[in-house]
Amino acid sequence: MAVNDKLKDHILDSIAEGVFTVDKDFRINFFNKAAEKITGYASDEVVGKFCKHVFKTEMCYLDCPISLVLKSKKNLYDFDSSIHTIDRTKPIKLNAAVLYNEKEDPCGGLITFRDQSEIEILRKYYSETTQFHGIIGHSKSMKEIFSLIKEISDSKAPVFITGESGTGKEMVANAIQKESTRKKEKFILVNCSVFPDNLLASELFGHVKGAFTDAIKDRPGRFELADKGTIFLDEVAEIPPQMQLKLLRVLQEGTFERVGESVTRSTDVRIIAATNIHIENALSEGQFREDLYYRLNVIPIEIPPLRDRIEDVIPLVKHFLEKFSIIYKKEIVEMDDNVYDILTSYHWPGNIRELENVIEYAFVRSSPGERIKIAKLPRHFREQKRERSVSGNGNYEKSINNKDDLLVLLDKNRWNKTETAKELGVGRTTLWRILKKHGVEF
């Protein structure tokens, strides 16, 4: 049974995306309810007008979507653009297709579009308030690190970064270099733990031809290559004791010799070092030289684990959702609230690296445009949710409906968000929502 035009219009008016069609002369001949809501224009105002005279974008004159699909013979999907609405310009994502008549001749075009204003506002907010040279951090501890990096920008002093695996030590080192006076010079990275002892000296200081079996020609080391720039020694505590002594000499005198050579060479480098081991244990056990430690530890930066800055979880999730939307070419911008509750209640032993893996796992299992649900998380997160459901705190129902009870509980926990949420048996996101409902500043 054929669908009549009135029913077609009713169907198109019932969907959330803006839809309009144009004839072969590019005059608008249909404008649905969602298009009216997004643009502020009534259908009667725009039907019969050239679409470029309504939306007035640069794209209308340079890369009209309908013209593009006519040329390519392929529909256009998720095209980033913008339109002039009744009061301002709005970013949109659009799809475009050519309409054909019964003879399969082109007779017009169809555009569907959705408003991206809120997503752009969120993207700008998180970019301006939570990012520092690519590092995501909304917490007080991370903002203090950002401030410290700016304060030491003019210094040539060594920096020693400590923190658990997966906390982002390399990104902090990168931010230090980008803020420094040497930002236009070379930035050389060395992971000291991946090289065998006999090759590490060659990697750091270079070698001459014949110094060892595979030394078939002279080769400069990383310190030589980094001259006038910055070198980042990751996992520096993994360097063997004899090599630590040579590194100490570079720090003290700025000199070294290539392997197999007695010629003393000079280098002017700023050293940033990092380790994820417990440095006090390494010092007490003689694994790491104290004199080298004190030479490196002029400006110490300790990156807190993710479990101690849970307020960074949601900005990180937003960032990873944007990242994977680009990588996998599908858009997922949100999660269910109870997913956020689980993520902000987890202890994250693998830190940011583990969080990124979890988000990617859930992302690839979810369909475009849908919110990520608990069922899409890895199994141990789903089990955690079941355990919380079974052992939920009996105080929850009573406390969330009583502002005074909430304030008493907050005072008891010294306004510690994590502890208060734990006692209520909810996640921190839910606690924040409850407090906002009661008008409690938090």
MIZA-207297 format. One record per residue: x, y, z of N, C-alpha, C in turn; residue in three letters. Coordinates in steps of 0.1 Angstrom, whole numbers, padded with zeros to 4 digits, always signed. Layout:
N
XYZXYZXYZALA ...
//
This chain:
442
+0009-0012+0000+0000+0000+0000+0009+0012+0000MET +0006+0022-0009+0014+0034-0010+0011+0043+0002ALA +0021+0050+0006+0020+0059+0017+0017+0073+0011VAL +0005+0079+0015+0002+0092+0009+0010+0103+0014ASN +0010+0115+0007+0019+0126+0011+0016+0131+0025ASP +0004+0131+0029+0000+0136+0042+0006+0127+0053LYS +0006+0114+0051+0011+0105+0061+0026+0106+0061LEU +0032+0108+0050+0047+0110+0049+0051+0122+0057LYS +0044+0133+0055+0047+0145+0063+0045+0143+0078ASP +0035+0136+0082+0033+0133+0096+0044+0125+0102HIS +0049+0115+0094+0060+0107+0098+0073+0115+0100ILE +0076+0124+0090+0087+0133+0091+0086+0143+0102LEU +0074+0147+0105+0072+0157+0116+0074+0150+0130ASP +0074+0137+0130+0074+0130+0143+0089+0127+0148SER +0098+0129+0139+0112+0125+0143+0119+0137+0149ILE +0130+0134+0156+0137+0144+0164+0147+0153+0155ALA +0151+0147+0144+0161+0154+0136+0153+0164+0127GLU +0160+0175+0124+0154+0185+0115+0155+0179+0101GLY +0144+0181+0093+0143+0176+0079+0138+0186+0070VAL +0144+0189+0059+0138+0197+0049+0142+0191+0035PHE +0133+0194+0025+0136+0189+0012+0136+0202+0003THR +0143+0200-0009+0143+0211-0019+0140+0205-0032VAL +0135+0213-0041+0132+0209-0055+0145+0210-0063ASP +0144+0208-0076+0156+0208-0084+0162+0221-0086LYS +0155+0232-0082+0160+0246-0083+0165+0250-0069ASP +0165+0241-0059+0170+0243-0046+0161+0252-0038PHE +0148+0252-0041+0138+0259-0033+0132+0249-0023ARG +0131+0253-0010+0126+0245+0000+0111+0242-0002ILE +0107+0229-0002+0093+0225-0004+0088+0217+0008ASN +0096+0214+0018+0091+0208+0030+0101+0211+0042PHE +0095+0214+0053+0103+0218+0065+0096+0212+0077PHE +0102+0202+0084+0095+0195+0095+0095+0203+0108ASN +0088+0198+0118+0086+0204+0131+0100+0206+0138LYS +0108+0196+0137+0121+0196+0144+0130+0207+0138ALA +0129+0209+0124+0137+0219+0117+0132+0233+0122ALA +0119+0234+0124+0113+0247+0129+0119+0250+0143GLU +0120+0240+0152+0124+0241+0165+0139+0245+0166LYS +0147+0238+0157+0162+0241+0157+0165+0254+0152ILE +0158+0258+0141+0162+0271+0134+0154+0283+0139THR +0142+0281+0145+0134+0292+0149+0125+0297+0138GLY +0127+0292+0126+0119+0296+0114+0106+0287+0113TYR +0095+0293+0111+0083+0286+0108+0083+0281+0094ALA +0076+0269+0092+0076+0263+0078+0071+0273+0068SER +0060+0281+0071+0054+0290+0062+0064+0301+0057ASP +0074+0304+0066+0084+0315+0063+0094+0311+0053GLU +0097+0297+0053+0108+0293+0044+0104+0285+0032VAL +0093+0279+0032+0089+0271+0020+0087+0280+0008VAL +0093+0276-0003+0093+0284-0015+0106+0293-0017GLY +0114+0294-0006+0126+0302-0007+0138+0293-0010LYS +0148+0299-0016+0161+0292-0019+0167+0289-0005PHE +0172+0276-0004+0177+0272+0009+0189+0281+0013CYS +0197+0285+0003+0209+0293+0007+0205+0307+0012LYS +0194+0311+0008+0189+0325+0013+0183+0323+0027HIS +0180+0311+0032+0175+0309+0045+0187+0306+0055VAL +0196+0297+0051+0206+0293+0060+0219+0301+0059PHE +0221+0307+0048+0232+0317+0046+0246+0313+0051LYS +0250+0301+0049+0263+0297+0053+0272+0297+0042THR +0285+0297+0045+0296+0297+0035+0295+0284+0026GLU +0291+0273+0033+0289+0260+0026+0279+0261+0015MET +0268+0269+0017+0258+0270+0007+0263+0274-0006CYS +0274+0282-0006+0279+0288-0018+0291+0280-0023TYR +0298+0273-0014+0310+0266-0018+0309+0251-0020LEU +0303+0245-0009+0301+0230-0009+0287+0226-0005ASP +0278+0230-0013+0264+0227-0010+0262+0211-0009CYS +0257+0206+0002+0256+0192+0004+0249+0185-0007PRO +0238+0191-0012+0231+0185-0023+0239+0184-0036ILE +0247+0195-0039+0256+0195-0050+0267+0184-0049SER +0272+0182-0036+0282+0172-0034+0277+0158-0037LEU +0265+0155-0032+0260+0142-0034+0256+0140-0049VAL +0252+0150-0056+0249+0149-0070+0262+0146-0078LEU +0273+0152-0074+0286+0150-0081+0292+0136-0077LYS +0291+0132-0065+0297+0119-0060+0288+0107-0062SER +0275+0110-0064+0265+0099-0065+0264+0090-0052LYS +0269+0096-0041+0269+0090-0028+0263+0099-0018LYS +0255+0093-0009+0249+0101+0002+0259+0106+0011ASN +0256+0117+0018+0265+0123+0027+0260+0120+0041LEU +0269+0116+0050+0266+0112+0064+0274+0120+0074TYR +0268+0124+0085+0275+0131+0096+0285+0141+0091ASP +0280+0150+0083+0288+0161+0078+0288+0173+0087PHE +0299+0178+0092+0300+0189+0101+0298+0202+0094ASP +0288+0210+0099+0285+0223+0092+0279+0232+0103SER +0273+0243+0098+0266+0252+0106+0255+0259+0098SER +0246+0265+0105+0235+0272+0099+0232+0284+0106ILE +0227+0294+0099+0222+0307+0105+0207+0305+0109HIS +0205+0305+0122+0191+0304+0126+0185+0318+0128THR +0173+0319+0134+0166+0332+0135+0174+0341+0144ILE +0182+0336+0154+0189+0345+0163+0204+0343+0164ASP +0210+0332+0158+0224+0330+0159+0228+0318+0150ARG +0241+0316+0149+0247+0305+0141+0248+0293+0150THR +0244+0281+0145+0244+0269+0153+0253+0258+0145LYS +0261+0251+0153+0268+0240+0146+0258+0228+0145PRO +0260+0221+0133+0251+0210+0131+0259+0198+0125ILE +0253+0186+0126+0257+0175+0118+0246+0172+0108LYS +0249+0170+0096+0238+0167+0086+0241+0155+0077LEU +0230+0150+0072+0230+0139+0062+0223+0145+0049ASN +0228+0141+0038+0222+0147+0025+0220+0135+0015ALA +0209+0136+0008+0206+0126-0002+0199+0133-0014ALA +0200+0127-0026+0193+0132-0038+0180+0125-0038VAL +0169+0132-0042+0156+0126-0044+0154+0124-0059LEU +0148+0112-0062+0146+0109-0076+0131+0107-0079TYR +0127+0110-0091+0113+0107-0095+0111+0093-0100ASN +0099+0090-0106+0096+0077-0111+0105+0072-0122GLU +0110+0082-0129+0119+0079-0141+0134+0078-0136LYS +0136+0079-0123+0150+0078-0117+0158+0090-0121GLU +0151+0102-0124+0158+0114-0127+0159+0122-0114ASP +0170+0129-0111+0171+0137-0099+0160+0148-0099PRO +0152+0150-0088+0142+0160-0088+0143+0168-0076CYS +0153+0167-0068+0154+0175-0056+0164+0168-0046GLY +0164+0174-0034+0173+0168-0024+0167+0168-0010GLY +0173+0159-0001+0168+0158+0012+0179+0160+0022LEU +0177+0169+0032+0187+0172+0042+0181+0168+0056ILE +0188+0161+0064+0184+0159+0078+0196+0164+0086THR +0193+0171+0097+0203+0177+0105+0200+0177+0120PHE +0210+0177+0128+0208+0178+0143+0217+0188+0149ARG +0211+0195+0159+0218+0206+0166+0229+0201+0174ASP +0241+0206+0173+0253+0202+0180+0257+0213+0190GLN +0249+0223+0193+0252+0234+0202+0256+0230+0215SER +0249+0221+0222+0252+0216+0235+0265+0208+0236GLU +0267+0200+0226+0279+0192+0225+0291+0202+0224ILE +0290+0212+0215+0301+0221+0214+0304+0229+0226GLU +0293+0233+0234+0295+0240+0246+0302+0231+0256ILE +0298+0218+0257+0305+0208+0266+0319+0207+0262LEU +0321+0205+0248+0335+0203+0244+0344+0215+0247ARG +0338+0227+0245+0346+0239+0249+0349+0240+0264LYS +0338+0237+0272+0340+0237+0286+0351+0228+0291TYR +0350+0215+0286+0360+0206+0291+0374+0209+0285TYR +0374+0215+0273+0387+0219+0268+0393+0230+0276SER +0385+0240+0280+0390+0252+0287+0393+0250+0301GLU +0385+0241+0308+0386+0240+0322+0393+0227+0327THR +0394+0217+0318+0400+0205+0323+0412+0200+0315THR +0416+0207+0305+0428+0203+0297+0440+0212+0298GLN +0451+0206+0299+0464+0213+0300+0474+0206+0291PHE +0476+0210+0279+0485+0203+0269+0481+0189+0268HIS +0467+0187+0267+0462+0173+0265+0460+0165+0278GLY +0464+0171+0289+0461+0164+0302+0447+0168+0307ILE +0439+0158+0310+0426+0160+0316+0427+0161+0331ILE +0423+0172+0337+0423+0172+0351+0415+0184+0357GLY +0404+0180+0364+0395+0190+0370+0397+0191+0385HIS +0404+0181+0390+0406+0181+0405+0416+0191+0409SER +0416+0194+0422+0425+0204+0429+0439+0199+0427LYS +0442+0186+0429+0456+0181+0428+0462+0183+0414SER +0454+0181+0404+0459+0182+0390+0460+0197+0387MET +0451+0206+0391+0453+0220+0389+0465+0226+0395LYS +0469+0220+0407+0481+0224+0414+0493+0220+0406GLU +0493+0208+0399+0504+0204+0391+0505+0213+0378ILE +0493+0217+0373+0493+0226+0361+0500+0239+0365PHE +0496+0244+0377+0502+0257+0381+0517+0256+0383SER +0521+0245+0389+0536+0242+0391+0543+0242+0378LEU +0538+0235+0368+0544+0234+0355+0546+0248+0349ILE +0536+0257+0351+0537+0271+0346+0548+0278+0353LYS +0549+0276+0366+0558+0284+0375+0573+0280+0372GLU +0575+0268+0367+0589+0263+0365+0593+0265+0350ILE +0584+0272+0342+0587+0272+0328+0600+0278+0324SER +0605+0288+0332+0618+0294+0329+0630+0287+0335ASP +0627+0276+0342+0638+0269+0349+0645+0259+0340SER +0658+0256+0342+0665+0246+0336+0667+0234+0345LYS +0661+0235+0357+0664+0225+0368+0657+0212+0364ALA +0664+0200+0368+0658+0187+0366+0644+0186+0373PRO +0636+0178+0367+0623+0175+0372+0621+0160+0374VAL +0616+0156+0386+0615+0141+0389+0600+0139+0391PHE +0594+0131+0382+0580+0128+0382+0577+0114+0388ILE +0569+0113+0398+0566+0100+0404+0551+0097+0403THR +0547+0085+0403+0533+0082+0402+0531+0067+0397GLY +0520+0062+0400+0517+0048+0396+0516+0046+0381GLU +0518+0034+0376+0517+0032+0362+0503+0035+0357SER +0502+0042+0346+0490+0046+0340+0484+0060+0344GLY +0492+0067+0352+0487+0080+0357+0490+0092+0347THR +0499+0089+0337+0501+0100+0327+0514+0107+0329GLY +0525+0100+0334+0537+0107+0336+0543+0113+0323LYS +0542+0105+0312+0548+0110+0300+0541+0123+0295GLU +0528+0124+0297+0520+0136+0293+0524+0148+0301MET +0527+0145+0314+0532+0156+0323+0545+0161+0318VAL +0554+0152+0315+0567+0155+0309+0566+0163+0297ALA +0557+0159+0288+0554+0166+0275+0549+0181+0278ASN +0541+0182+0288+0535+0196+0292+0547+0204+0297ALA +0556+0199+0305+0567+0206+0310+0576+0212+0299ILE +0578+0203+0289+0586+0207+0278+0580+0218+0269GLN +0567+0217+0267+0559+0226+0259+0558+0240+0266LYS +0559+0240+0279+0558+0253+0286+0572+0259+0288GLU +0582+0251+0286+0596+0256+0289+0602+0265+0278SER +0613+0271+0282+0620+0280+0272+0626+0272+0261THR +0627+0258+0263+0633+0249+0252+0622+0243+0244ARG +0610+0248+0244+0599+0242+0237+0601+0240+0222LYS +0610+0249+0216+0613+0248+0201+0624+0239+0198LYS +0631+0234+0209+0642+0225+0207+0638+0210+0207GLU +0647+0201+0205+0643+0187+0205+0639+0182+0219LYS +0629+0172+0218+0624+0166+0230+0626+0151+0228PHE +0636+0145+0234+0639+0131+0232+0634+0122+0244ILE +0626+0112+0241+0621+0103+0251+0629+0089+0251LEU +0632+0085+0263+0638+0072+0265+0632+0064+0276VAL +0627+0052+0272+0622+0043+0283+0633+0034+0287ASN +0639+0037+0299+0651+0030+0303+0649+0016+0306CYS +0636+0011+0308+0634-0003+0312+0634-0012+0300SER +0633-0007+0288+0632-0016+0277+0645-0021+0271VAL +0656-0014+0275+0669-0018+0269+0677-0027+0278PHE +0683-0037+0272+0693-0046+0280+0704-0037+0286PRO +0710-0041+0297+0721-0033+0303+0732-0029+0293ASP +0736-0039+0285+0747-0037+0276+0744-0027+0264ASN +0731-0025+0262+0727-0016+0251+0723-0002+0256LEU +0720-0001+0269+0715+0012+0274+0725+0023+0273LEU +0738+0019+0276+0748+0029+0275+0750+0035+0261ALA +0748+0026+0251+0749+0030+0237+0737+0039+0234SER +0726+0035+0238+0714+0043+0236+0715+0057+0242GLU +0720+0058+0254+0721+0071+0261+0732+0080+0256LEU +0744+0073+0254+0756+0081+0252+0763+0078+0238PHE +0757+0069+0231+0763+0066+0217+0775+0056+0218GLY +0780+0053+0206+0791+0044+0205+0799+0047+0193HIS +0811+0042+0192+0820+0043+0180+0821+0030+0173VAL +0824+0030+0161+0826+0018+0153+0835+0008+0160LYS +0831-0004+0161+0839-0015+0167+0839-0016+0182GLY +0830-0007+0188+0830-0008+0203+0824-0021+0208ALA +0816-0027+0200+0811-0041+0203+0807-0047+0190PHE +0802-0060+0190+0800-0068+0178+0792-0061+0168THR +0780-0055+0172+0771-0050+0162+0774-0035+0159ASP +0785-0029+0165+0788-0015+0162+0795-0013+0149ALA +0788-0013+0138+0794-0012+0125+0797+0002+0120ILE +0792+0012+0128+0796+0026+0125+0794+0034+0137LYS +0799+0046+0137+0797+0056+0148+0782+0059+0149ASP +0778+0061+0162+0764+0064+0164+0762+0073+0176ARG +0756+0085+0174+0754+0094+0186+0743+0088+0195PRO +0744+0091+0208+0734+0087+0217+0723+0098+0219GLY +0713+0094+0228+0702+0103+0230+0706+0117+0236ARG +0716+0116+0245+0720+0129+0251+0727+0138+0241PHE +0734+0132+0232+0740+0140+0221+0729+0146+0212GLU +0719+0138+0209+0708+0143+0200+0700+0153+0206LEU +0699+0153+0220+0690+0162+0227+0697+0175+0230ALA +0709+0177+0226+0717+0189+0230+0709+0202+0227ASP +0708+0211+0237+0701+0223+0237+0686+0221+0240LYS +0682+0208+0240+0668+0205+0242+0665+0198+0256GLY +0655+0189+0255+0651+0182+0267+0651+0167+0265THR +0655+0160+0275+0654+0145+0275+0646+0140+0286ILE +0637+0131+0283+0628+0125+0293+0632+0110+0295PHE +0637+0107+0307+0641+0094+0311+0630+0087+0319LEU +0622+0079+0312+0611+0072+0318+0616+0060+0325ASP +0610+0056+0336+0615+0044+0344+0630+0045+0347GLU +0634+0057+0352+0648+0059+0354+0654+0051+0365VAL +0645+0046+0374+0650+0038+0385+0653+0024+0381ALA +0650+0020+0368+0654+0007+0363+0668+0007+0357GLU +0675+0019+0357+0688+0019+0352+0698+0012+0361ILE +0707+0004+0356+0716-0004+0365+0726+0006+0372PRO +0731+0002+0383+0740+0011+0392+0751+0017+0384PRO +0759+0010+0376+0770+0016+0369+0766+0027+0360GLN +0754+0025+0353+0749+0035+0344+0744+0047+0352MET +0739+0045+0364+0734+0056+0372+0746+0066+0375GLN +0758+0060+0377+0770+0068+0379+0773+0077+0367LEU +0772+0072+0355+0774+0079+0343+0763+0090+0341LYS +0751+0087+0345+0741+0097+0344+0743+0108+0354LEU +0748+0105+0366+0751+0115+0376+0762+0125+0371LEU +0771+0119+0363+0782+0128+0358+0776+0138+0348ARG +0766+0133+0340+0760+0143+0330+0753+0154+0338VAL +0746+0150+0349+0739+0160+0357+0748+0170+0363LEU +0760+0165+0368+0769+0174+0375+0778+0182+0366GLN +0782+0176+0355+0792+0183+0347+0788+0185+0333GLU +0777+0178+0328+0772+0180+0315+0782+0173+0305GLY +0789+0163+0309+0799+0156+0300+0796+0141+0300THR +0801+0134+0290+0800+0120+0288+0810+0115+0278PHE +0812+0102+0276+0819+0096+0265+0810+0086+0258GLU +0812+0085+0245+0805+0074+0238+0812+0061+0242ARG +0804+0050+0241+0810+0036+0244+0821+0033+0234VAL +0833+0029+0239+0844+0026+0231+0853+0038+0227GLY +0850+0049+0234+0858+0061+0230+0862+0068+0243GLU +0873+0075+0243+0878+0082+0254+0877+0097+0253SER +0871+0102+0242+0869+0116+0240+0857+0121+0248VAL +0860+0131+0256+0849+0137+0264+0841+0146+0256THR +0827+0144+0257+0818+0153+0249+0809+0161+0259ARG +0804+0172+0255+0796+0180+0263+0781+0180+0257SER +0772+0182+0266+0758+0184+0262+0751+0193+0271THR +0742+0201+0266+0734+0210+0274+0719+0205+0272ASP +0715+0197+0282+0701+0192+0282+0694+0195+0295VAL +0681+0196+0294+0673+0196+0306+0668+0182+0308ARG +0669+0176+0320+0665+0163+0322+0652+0162+0330ILE +0643+0155+0325+0630+0152+0332+0630+0136+0333ILE +0629+0132+0346+0629+0118+0349+0616+0113+0355ALA +0613+0101+0354+0601+0095+0360+0603+0081+0364ALA +0595+0077+0374+0594+0063+0378+0581+0060+0384THR +0577+0047+0384+0565+0043+0390+0567+0034+0402ASN +0580+0032+0406+0583+0024+0417+0583+0032+0430ILE +0582+0026+0441+0582+0033+0454+0596+0037+0457HIS +0599+0050+0455+0613+0055+0455+0620+0053+0468ILE +0612+0054+0479+0618+0053+0493+0624+0039+0494GLU +0616+0029+0489+0621+0015+0490+0633+0013+0481ASN +0633+0019+0469+0644+0017+0460+0657+0024+0466ALA +0656+0035+0473+0667+0041+0480+0672+0033+0491LEU +0663+0028+0500+0667+0020+0512+0673+0007+0508SER +0669+0001+0497+0674-0012+0492+0687-0011+0483GLU +0691+0002+0481+0703+0004+0473+0701+0002+0458GLY +0688+0001+0454+0685+0000+0440+0687+0013+0432GLN +0686+0024+0439+0687+0037+0433+0696+0045+0441PHE +0706+0051+0435+0716+0059+0442+0710+0072+0448ARG +0713+0074+0461+0708+0086+0467+0713+0099+0461GLU +0726+0099+0457+0732+0112+0451+0725+0115+0438ASP +0722+0104+0430+0715+0106+0417+0701+0111+0420LEU +0694+0105+0430+0680+0109+0433+0680+0124+0437TYR +0689+0128+0445+0688+0142+0449+0692+0152+0438TYR +0700+0147+0429+0703+0156+0417+0691+0157+0408ARG +0683+0146+0406+0672+0146+0398+0660+0153+0404LEU +0659+0152+0417+0647+0155+0425+0647+0170+0429ASN +0652+0179+0420+0652+0193+0423+0638+0198+0423VAL +0630+0195+0413+0616+0198+0412+0608+0185+0412ILE +0603+0181+0423+0595+0169+0424+0580+0171+0420PRO +0575+0162+0412+0560+0163+0409+0555+0149+0411ILE +0545+0148+0420+0539+0135+0423+0525+0135+0417GLU +0522+0126+0408+0509+0125+0401+0500+0116+0410ILE +0489+0120+0415+0481+0112+0423+0474+0101+0415PRO +0471+0089+0421+0464+0079+0413+0449+0084+0411PRO +0443+0078+0401+0429+0082+0398+0420+0080+0409LEU +0422+0070+0417+0412+0068+0429+0412+0079+0439ARG +0423+0087+0439+0424+0099+0448+0420+0112+0441ASP +0415+0111+0429+0410+0123+0422+0398+0119+0413ARG +0388+0113+0420+0377+0107+0413+0369+0117+0405ILE +0370+0130+0409+0363+0141+0402+0368+0142+0388GLU +0380+0136+0385+0385+0137+0371+0379+0126+0362ASP +0372+0116+0368+0367+0105+0360+0357+0110+0349VAL +0348+0118+0353+0338+0122+0343+0344+0130+0332ILE +0352+0140+0335+0359+0147+0323+0367+0138+0315PRO +0374+0128+0321+0381+0118+0313+0372+0110+0304LEU +0361+0106+0310+0351+0098+0302+0346+0106+0290VAL +0343+0119+0292+0338+0127+0281+0349+0128+0270LYS +0362+0130+0275+0373+0130+0265+0374+0118+0257HIS +0373+0106+0264+0375+0093+0257+0363+0091+0247PHE +0351+0095+0251+0340+0093+0242+0342+0101+0229LEU +0347+0113+0231+0350+0121+0219+0360+0115+0211GLU +0371+0110+0217+0382+0104+0210+0377+0092+0202LYS +0370+0083+0208+0365+0071+0202+0355+0074+0191PHE +0347+0085+0193+0338+0088+0182+0345+0091+0169SER +0357+0097+0171+0365+0101+0159+0371+0088+0153ILE +0377+0080+0162+0384+0068+0157+0375+0058+0151ILE +0363+0056+0157+0354+0045+0152+0343+0051+0143TYR +0343+0064+0140+0334+0071+0131+0319+0068+0135LYS +0317+0069+0148+0303+0068+0152+0302+0077+0165LYS +0290+0083+0167+0289+0092+0177+0281+0086+0189GLU +0288+0086+0201+0282+0083+0214+0288+0093+0223ILE +0279+0101+0229+0283+0112+0237+0279+0111+0252VAL +0271+0101+0255+0266+0100+0269+0266+0085+0274GLU +0265+0085+0287+0263+0072+0294+0251+0074+0304MET +0245+0062+0307+0235+0063+0318+0241+0068+0331ASP +0233+0074+0339+0237+0079+0352+0243+0068+0361ASP +0237+0056+0360+0242+0045+0369+0255+0040+0364ASN +0258+0042+0351+0272+0038+0347+0282+0048+0353VAL +0279+0061+0353+0288+0071+0359+0290+0067+0374TYR +0279+0063+0381+0280+0059+0395+0290+0048+0397ASP +0289+0038+0388+0299+0027+0389+0313+0031+0387ILE +0315+0039+0376+0328+0044+0373+0335+0052+0383LEU +0326+0061+0390+0332+0069+0400+0333+0063+0414THR +0328+0050+0415+0329+0043+0428+0340+0032+0427SER +0346+0030+0415+0356+0020+0413+0370+0025+0418TYR +0379+0017+0422+0392+0021+0427+0403+0022+0417HIS +0401+0018+0405+0410+0020+0393+0425+0017+0396TRP +0428+0005+0398+0442+0001+0401+0451+0004+0388PRO +0445+0003+0376+0452+0006+0364+0452+0021+0360GLY +0446+0029+0368+0445+0044+0366+0439+0047+0353ASN +0444+0058+0347+0437+0064+0335+0438+0054+0323ILE +0449+0046+0322+0450+0036+0311+0439+0026+0312ARG +0436+0022+0325+0425+0012+0326+0411+0018+0323GLU +0409+0031+0327+0397+0038+0324+0395+0039+0309LEU +0405+0042+0302+0404+0044+0287+0401+0030+0281GLU +0406+0019+0286+0403+0006+0280+0389+0002+0283ASN +0384+0006+0295+0370+0003+0298+0360+0010+0289VAL +0363+0023+0287+0354+0031+0278+0355+0026+0264ILE +0366+0023+0259+0367+0017+0246+0359+0004+0244GLU +0360-0004+0254+0353-0017+0254+0338-0014+0253TYR +0333-0005+0262+0319-0002+0262+0315+0005+0249ALA +0323+0013+0244+0320+0021+0232+0318+0012+0220PHE +0328+0003+0218+0327-0006+0206+0315-0015+0206VAL +0310-0018+0218+0298-0026+0220+0285-0019+0219ARG +0285-0006+0218+0273+0002+0218+0270+0007+0204SER +0257+0010+0201+0253+0014+0188+0254+0029+0187SER +0256+0035+0175+0257+0049+0173+0244+0056+0179PRO +0247+0067+0186+0236+0075+0191+0230+0071+0204GLY +0233+0059+0209+0227+0054+0221+0236+0058+0233GLU +0230+0058+0245+0237+0060+0257+0243+0047+0261ARG +0256+0047+0266+0262+0035+0271+0256+0030+0284ILE +0252+0017+0284+0245+0012+0296+0254+0002+0303LYS +0250-0001+0315+0258-0010+0324+0261-0024+0317ILE +0251-0028+0309+0253-0041+0302+0264-0041+0292ALA +0269-0029+0288+0280-0028+0279+0294-0028+0286LYS +0294-0027+0299+0307-0026+0306+0313-0040+0308LEU +0326-0041+0310+0332-0054+0313+0325-0061+0325PRO +0327-0074+0325+0319-0082+0334+0321-0078+0349ARG +0334-0075+0353+0336-0073+0367+0329-0060+0372HIS +0326-0051+0362+0318-0039+0366+0303-0042+0367PHE +0298-0051+0359+0285-0055+0360+0282-0063+0373ARG +0292-0071+0377+0291-0078+0390+0292-0069+0401GLU +0300-0058+0400+0301-0048+0411+0287-0042+0413GLN +0280-0039+0402+0267-0033+0403+0257-0042+0410LYS +0258-0055+0407+0249-0065+0413+0251-0066+0428ARG +0264-0065+0432+0268-0066+0446+0263-0054+0454GLU +0264-0042+0447+0259-0030+0454+0244-0030+0455ARG +0237-0036+0445+0223-0037+0446+0218-0046+0457SER +0226-0057+0459+0222-0067+0470+0225-0061+0484VAL +0237-0054+0485+0241-0050+0498+0239-0035+0500SER +0230-0029+0493+0227-0015+0493+0224-0010+0508GLY +0229+0002+0511+0227+0007+0525+0213+0011+0527ASN +0208+0007+0539+0194+0009+0543+0192+0024+0545GLY +0202+0032+0548+0201+0046+0551+0198+0054+0538ASN +0199+0048+0527+0198+0055+0514+0185+0062+0512TYR +0174+0054+0513+0161+0059+0510+0157+0070+0520GLU +0161+0068+0533+0158+0078+0543+0165+0091+0541LYS +0179+0090+0538+0187+0101+0538+0185+0110+0526SER +0183+0104+0514+0182+0112+0502+0170+0121+0502ILE +0160+0118+0510+0148+0126+0510+0147+0136+0522ASN +0158+0136+0529+0159+0145+0541+0172+0153+0541ASN +0170+0166+0538+0182+0175+0537+0190+0175+0550LYS +0183+0175+0562+0190+0176+0574+0199+0163+0576ASP +0193+0151+0573+0200+0139+0574+0213+0139+0565ASP +0211+0145+0553+0223+0146+0544+0234+0155+0550LEU +0230+0166+0556+0240+0175+0562+0247+0169+0574LEU +0239+0161+0582+0246+0154+0593+0256+0144+0588VAL +0252+0136+0577+0261+0126+0572+0274+0133+0566LEU +0272+0144+0559+0283+0152+0553+0292+0156+0564LEU +0287+0162+0575+0295+0166+0586+0303+0155+0593ASP +0296+0144+0594+0302+0132+0600+0314+0128+0592LYS +0313+0129+0579+0324+0125+0570+0333+0136+0566ASN +0332+0148+0573+0340+0159+0571+0339+0164+0556ARG +0327+0163+0551+0323+0167+0538+0332+0160+0527TRP +0336+0148+0530+0343+0139+0521+0333+0133+0512ASN +0333+0136+0499+0323+0131+0489+0323+0116+0487LYS +0335+0111+0487+0336+0096+0484+0331+0088+0496THR +0334+0092+0508+0330+0085+0520+0314+0087+0522GLU +0309+0099+0519+0295+0101+0521+0287+0092+0511THR +0292+0092+0498+0285+0084+0488+0285+0070+0492ALA +0297+0065+0497+0299+0051+0500+0289+0047+0511LYS +0287+0056+0521+0278+0053+0532+0264+0052+0528GLU +0261+0061+0518+0247+0061+0513+0245+0049+0503LEU +0256+0043+0498+0254+0032+0489+0252+0037+0475GLY +0256+0049+0472+0254+0054+0458+0268+0059+0453VAL +0268+0062+0440+0280+0068+0434+0281+0083+0437GLY +0292+0089+0434+0294+0103+0437+0286+0112+0427ARG +0283+0107+0415+0275+0114+0406+0261+0115+0411THR +0255+0104+0417+0242+0104+0423+0242+0114+0435THR +0252+0113+0443+0253+0122+0455+0252+0137+0450LEU +0260+0140+0440+0260+0154+0435+0246+0158+0431TRP +0239+0149+0424+0226+0152+0419+0216+0154+0430ARG +0217+0146+0441+0208+0147+0453+0211+0160+0460ILE +0223+0164+0462+0226+0176+0468+0221+0188+0460LEU +0223+0188+0447+0218+0198+0439+0203+0200+0440LYS +0196+0188+0441+0181+0188+0443+0177+0195+0455LYS +0185+0193+0466+0182+0199+0479+0188+0213+0480HIS +0195+0218+0470+0200+0231+0471+0213+0233+0479GLY +0220+0222+0481+0232+0222+0489+0244+0225+0481VAL +0251+0236+0484+0263+0239+0477+0274+0229+0480GLU +0280+0223+0470+0290+0212+0473+0302+0214+0464PHE 
//
